[in-house]
């Protein structure tokens, strides 16, 4: 079994729901009512996304790096 590492971004929307996206996997996102629920859901989504791509012989995206940008407006 191979282990993959992906960055996940979790945000809270104006309605108080949590949104999670995995930028390296196009279309891999979810939402939930709590942060804990959203983290569980995105882990499932990432796993299913990777399993699906592997079953079809498609390569997974590889992250080159992650950084934070500070912008003064």
N, C-alpha and C positions, 0 to 999 in steps of 0.2 A: 504494500500500500504506500503510495507516494503522498507526502504532505506538501500542500501549497500554502503560500502566505499571500493575502490580499489586503489592501487598505479598504476600509469601510468608513464612509462619512455618515454621521448621524446628526440630524437637525430636528428642530421642533418648529412646526408651522404655526400660523396665526390662530388656528383653532385648538392648539395644544396637543395635536397628534405628533408622533415621532415618525420621521422619514429616514430611511437608510438606503444608501446606494453604494455599489461596488464599482468605482470608475473603470477598472481594468476589464470588467465584463459587461459589455454593452447590453442594456436592457435588464440588468440584474439589480432590482430595487424592491423595496417593500415598505410598509408602514404599519404602525401599531398604536395602541392607546397608551402604552408605557414604554419606557426606554428598554427595560428588561425584555418585554415581549418582542419589541422591534429587533433587538440583538439576536434573539433566538430565531426569529423569522428570516433575518438576512443570512445567518449562518446556514440555514436550510436552503435558502435560495442560491447561495454561492455553491454549496455542495452539489445541488441538483444541476446547476448550470455547468459546472466542471464535469460531472459525470456524463451529462448529455453530450458535451463536446468531445469527450474522450471516446464515447461509444460510437461516434460518427467519424472518428479519426481526425478530428480538427484540433489544431494547436490552441492552447490557451494563451491569452495575452500575458506578457511579462512586464511587471512594473519596473521602470528604470530608477525611480526614486520618488520620495515624497518630501515636500517642504511647505512651509507656511509663508505667506506673503503678508506683510503689513502695509496697508495703504492709508495715507492721511487724506481725508477729503474735507 
